[in-house]
Amino acid sequence: MNVIAIDHVNIRIPISGADQALEFYSNVLGFEPEQYDEFKNGTRTLFSFRLGEKNVLHIRPSADFKSPSNTNYDHFALIVDIPISDVKKHLSDLDIPILREGNPLGATGRGPAVYVTDPFGYIIEIKQSSKLS
């Protein structure tokens, strides 16, 4: 097997959380929503956010949603092509608290990163591209 990339990540949210997800992932993080209208009119059971040309985040509202805990979830990581200082300013301007900062090692090497929590308890690492370091 020769895996070349992660195609998508699928997370569950509370059944009533679609508008909160749209606000956070679209307005805070700047991801383009896909299939949201189809989800709202009942023709799809999930909707997505375009993270990049080849990557999406699926959001599946679920009646049996349970918040992620440190026993079954840690975080997912996103690489950005802007300085982490710009990310921090953007988050600060929107009053989004930063949980912690670091210089974690990932698939593309080390890079400065910040960690935030979405409205449902998922931790997201936002990491500066190693090309900017």
C-alpha positions in Angstrom: 0.0 0.0 0.0 1.3 3.4 -0.9 -0.7 6.1 0.9 0.0 9.6 -0.6 -2.3 11.8 1.5 -5.2 12.0 3.9 -8.3 12.6 1.8 -10.7 13.6 4.6 -11.3 13.6 8.3 -14.9 12.9 9.6 -16.0 14.3 12.9 -19.3 14.1 14.7 -21.0 17.0 16.3 -24.3 17.5 18.2 -27.4 17.2 16.0 -28.1 20.9 16.8 -24.5 22.1 16.1 -24.5 22.7 12.3 -24.8 26.5 12.6 -22.0 26.6 15.2 -19.8 24.4 12.9 -20.5 26.8 10.0 -19.5 29.8 12.1 -16.3 28.3 13.5 -14.9 26.4 10.5 -16.0 28.9 7.9 -15.9 32.3 9.6 -13.1 31.7 12.2 -10.8 29.3 10.3 -11.8 30.4 6.8 -12.7 27.1 5.2 -15.2 27.0 2.3 -18.3 25.0 3.2 -19.6 22.4 0.8 -23.0 20.6 0.6 -24.3 22.8 3.5 -27.5 23.7 1.7 -28.1 20.0 0.8 -27.6 19.1 4.5 -30.0 21.8 5.7 -32.7 20.7 3.2 -32.3 17.1 4.3 -30.8 15.6 1.1 -27.4 14.9 2.8 -26.6 13.6 6.3 -23.4 15.5 6.5 -21.6 18.6 5.1 -18.0 19.4 4.5 -15.4 22.1 4.6 -12.8 22.4 1.9 -9.4 22.5 3.7 -7.4 22.5 0.5 -7.4 21.3 -3.1 -7.3 17.6 -2.0 -8.6 17.6 1.6 -12.0 18.0 3.2 -13.3 17.9 6.8 -16.7 16.1 7.0 -19.1 17.2 9.7 -21.7 14.6 10.7 -24.4 15.9 13.1 -25.4 13.0 15.3 -28.0 12.4 18.0 -25.6 10.2 19.9 -22.7 12.7 19.9 -20.4 12.5 22.8 -17.7 15.2 23.4 -14.2 14.0 22.6 -12.2 13.3 25.7 -8.5 12.9 26.3 -9.0 9.1 26.5 -10.3 8.8 22.9 -9.1 11.8 21.0 -6.2 14.2 21.0 -6.2 16.5 18.0 -5.9 16.9 14.3 -3.3 19.2 12.7 -3.6 21.7 9.9 -0.7 23.4 8.1 -1.0 27.0 7.2 1.0 29.0 4.7 1.2 32.2 6.8 3.3 33.0 9.8 2.0 31.7 13.1 2.1 35.2 14.4 -0.6 36.1 11.8 -2.7 33.1 13.0 -2.4 34.2 16.6 -3.5 37.8 15.7 -6.4 36.5 13.8 -7.5 34.3 16.6 -7.0 37.1 19.1 -9.1 39.5 17.0 -11.9 37.0 17.1 -11.5 36.2 20.9 -10.7 32.6 20.2 -8.5 31.4 23.1 -5.3 29.5 22.3 -5.0 26.4 24.5 -1.2 26.1 24.1 1.6 26.8 21.7 4.5 24.5 20.6 6.9 23.5 18.0 5.7 20.0 17.3 7.2 17.4 14.9 4.8 16.2 12.2 4.8 14.8 8.7 6.5 17.9 7.3 8.9 18.5 10.1 8.9 20.8 13.1 7.1 24.1 13.0 5.5 26.7 15.4 1.9 25.9 16.2 -1.1 26.9 18.2 -3.9 24.7 19.5 -7.5 25.8 19.7 -10.8 24.0 20.5 -13.8 24.1 18.3 -17.3 24.5 19.7 -17.7 20.8 20.2 -14.4 20.0 22.1 -12.2 19.0 19.2 -8.6 20.3 19.6 -7.1 21.6 16.4 -3.4 22.2 15.9 -2.7 25.0 13.5 0.9 24.7 12.4 3.0 27.0 10.3 4.4 25.5 7.1 8.0 24.4 7.4 8.6 26.4 4.1 8.2 29.6 6.2 10.6 28.7 8.9 
